[in-house]
Amino acid sequence: LGCRLAQISARLHAVNVQNSPETYYQLVETDATALGSTTARDGDVRTWLTIHDGAGAGYAVTNSDELNFICNVAAGSGVVLDHVYTGKALYYFCKHARTKSEELRGKHILFW
């Protein structure tokens, strides 16, 4: 919402690791409305935010592909990610980026 209100043209991507993306869209809409956002002025939350499903097998449950990815990131970069939030989020964002590479090619990406 801050990027939208500040008219920053960045496209925001979020990865949920607990519930469905729809649950988080509803939470963001509720919070945005409480902060004074209106659909007429700011558009629908889905026009400025993409929420990717990253729950996998469930909250704090990882599979071997996710754990291998987290280990490879640590070995290759020295950055240690947890398996509950950050590691799963990066795994599923990278999975999205590989399947939608044209959408992200040439873009600056900040994973935070």
N, C-alpha and C positions, 0 to 999 in steps of 0.2 A: 504494500500500500504506500509506503514511503517513496519508493521509486516512482510509482504512478503519480502521486501528488506532487512530487518534485519535477515531474515531466522528464525523468531520466529514461532514455529509450532502451535500456537494457531489458532483455527478456529473462525473466526469472524462472528457474527450474528448481523444484523441490523434490526430494525423495522421501516418501513416508516409509518407515520401517516398523510400523505398528498396526495401523488400521488401513482401510481402503482410501484411495485418493479422494473419493467422494466425501468421506467423513471430514477430511481436512479442508476441502473446498468449502464445505458448510461452516466449519470453524472460522476460516478466514473471512467468509462473507459476514458472519455474525460479528466478528471483531471489527471489520472494516465499517460496517453500519454503525456500530457503537462509537467509532471514532469520527463519525460524520460523513463517511463516504456514501455516495449515491450512485446507483447504476446509471442514471441519466448523465451525470457529470464524469464519472470515472470508468464507466463500462463494467461489464461482467468480469468477475474475478478470473474467469477462464481465458479472458482475452489478454491478461497481463501476467498470468502465472500458470505454469504447467507443473502438475504434481504427478510424479512417476511412482508406480507401485514398487516398493522395495521391501515389503514385509517378508517375502520368501516363505519359509516354513513357519514363520510366526515370530513374535517379539522375543528377542534374545536367543533365537534358535538359528543356528547356522548350518549350512551343508558343506560338504567337502570342497565344492567349487568356490564358494565364498571364502572359506578359510585359506585355501590355496592362493587365492587372489590377494588376500590380506597379507599373507606371508611373503608373496612376491613383491608387493609394494614395499614392505619393510626391508627386504633384502636388496631391492633395487634403488631405493631412495633414502633409506635410513629413517623413514617416517613410520612410526608404529601406530596403527589404527586399532580401535577397539572393535570387537565383533558384534556389539549390540547396536550401535548407532552408526558411527562414522565409516567403519569398514564396509558394512552392508550398504550404506548410502552411496559410497564411492563405487562399489561393485555394480550396483544397479544403474547408477548414472552412466558409468562406462559401457555397460551393456546397451543402454539406450543410445549412447553416442556412436557405438559401432553399427547399430541397425539404422540410424538416421544420420550417417556421416555427412551427407550433403547439406543437411540443415545446419550443421555446426562447423563445417569446413571454413577456415579463415576467420573464425570468431575467437574473441578473447574469452576465456572461461576462468572464472574464479570459483573454486570449490571451497566452501567455508562452512 
